[in-house]
Amino acid sequence: TDKAIFEIDSMKNRMDQVNELLRREMARVLEAEMDLPLGTLVTIDHVLTSRDLKHAKIFLTILPLDKEQEVFMLLRKNIRDLQYELHQNINLRVSPKIFFVIDEAQKRARHIEKIMDTMPPLE
């Protein structure tokens, strides 16, 4: 069982490395290749890659919120070019097909922070 646990840990570490590589490289590709609307910011919060490396969900936060849909549609419209550039810069046996996803967890966290900011301080 120790060997099985080691293999699972190794696989988890490998997937973490793949996810981090994809996050870092996609951030670089977005910065280099995309002309985003003035005053917008796209942050890649995290990446989840399937075990077979065929698919990768890229979780994004787009600011300001009133530009979120416009920027998200722009990214989706250019996904093939972005995917091509990403795959030129990574060295994986299989290059995953990417999908952009708005990170709802970040939105919820911002909403909770706004609520907390309106609360009176505890004494």
C-alpha positions in Angstrom: 0.0 0.0 0.0 2.9 2.4 0.5 3.8 2.0 -3.1 0.2 2.8 -4.1 0.1 5.9 -1.9 3.4 7.0 -3.4 2.0 6.6 -6.9 -1.1 8.6 -6.0 1.1 11.3 -4.4 3.4 11.4 -7.4 0.4 11.6 -9.8 -1.1 14.5 -7.7 2.2 16.3 -7.8 2.5 15.8 -11.5 -1.0 17.1 -12.1 -0.2 20.1 -9.9 2.9 20.8 -12.0 0.9 20.5 -15.2 -1.8 22.8 -13.9 0.8 25.4 -12.8 2.6 25.2 -16.1 -0.6 25.7 -18.0 -1.6 28.6 -15.7 1.7 30.4 -16.1 2.0 29.9 -19.8 -1.6 30.9 -20.6 -1.1 34.1 -18.5 2.0 34.8 -20.7 0.0 34.1 -23.9 -2.9 36.3 -22.8 -0.5 39.2 -22.0 1.4 38.8 -25.3 -1.4 37.9 -27.7 -4.6 39.6 -26.6 -5.6 43.2 -27.0 -8.0 43.5 -24.1 -10.3 46.5 -23.7 -8.6 49.4 -21.9 -8.9 49.2 -18.2 -9.6 45.5 -17.9 -7.7 42.9 -16.1 -7.8 39.1 -16.6 -6.4 36.9 -13.8 -6.0 33.1 -14.1 -7.0 31.9 -10.7 -6.3 28.2 -11.3 -6.3 25.4 -13.9 -7.8 22.0 -13.6 -6.5 19.4 -16.1 -8.1 16.0 -16.7 -6.0 13.0 -15.8 -5.6 12.0 -19.4 -4.4 15.6 -20.2 -7.0 16.0 -22.9 -8.9 18.8 -21.3 -8.0 21.8 -19.1 -10.5 24.2 -17.5 -8.9 27.6 -17.0 -10.6 29.6 -14.2 -10.6 33.3 -14.7 -11.4 36.5 -12.8 -12.2 39.4 -15.1 -12.3 43.0 -13.8 -14.1 45.3 -13.8 -17.3 43.1 -13.5 -19.2 45.3 -15.9 -16.7 44.3 -18.7 -16.7 40.6 -17.7 -19.0 39.3 -20.4 -17.4 41.4 -23.1 -13.9 40.1 -22.2 -15.1 36.6 -21.7 -16.7 36.5 -25.2 -13.5 38.0 -26.7 -11.4 35.2 -25.1 -13.8 32.5 -26.3 -13.8 34.0 -29.8 -10.0 33.7 -29.9 -9.7 30.4 -28.1 -8.2 28.6 -31.0 -5.4 31.1 -31.5 -4.7 31.2 -27.8 -4.7 27.4 -27.6 -2.3 27.2 -30.6 0.1 29.7 -28.9 -0.1 27.9 -25.6 0.8 24.6 -27.2 3.8 26.1 -29.0 5.2 26.9 -25.5 4.6 23.8 -23.5 6.2 20.4 -23.8 3.6 17.8 -22.9 2.9 14.4 -24.5 -0.7 15.5 -25.0 -1.7 19.1 -25.4 -5.0 19.6 -23.6 -8.0 21.3 -25.2 -8.7 24.4 -23.1 -11.9 25.8 -21.8 -12.3 29.2 -20.1 -14.6 29.4 -17.0 -15.5 32.4 -14.9 -14.3 31.7 -11.3 -17.5 32.0 -9.3 -15.6 31.4 -6.0 -13.8 34.7 -6.5 -17.1 36.5 -7.1 -18.6 35.0 -4.0 -15.5 36.0 -1.9 -15.8 39.6 -3.2 -19.5 39.7 -2.4 -18.8 38.5 1.2 -16.1 41.1 1.6 -18.5 43.9 0.5 -21.1 42.7 3.0 -18.4 42.6 5.8 -17.3 46.1 4.9 -20.8 47.4 5.6 -21.0 45.8 9.0 -20.1 47.8 12.1 -16.9 46.8 13.8 -17.0 44.4 16.7 -16.2 45.8 20.1 
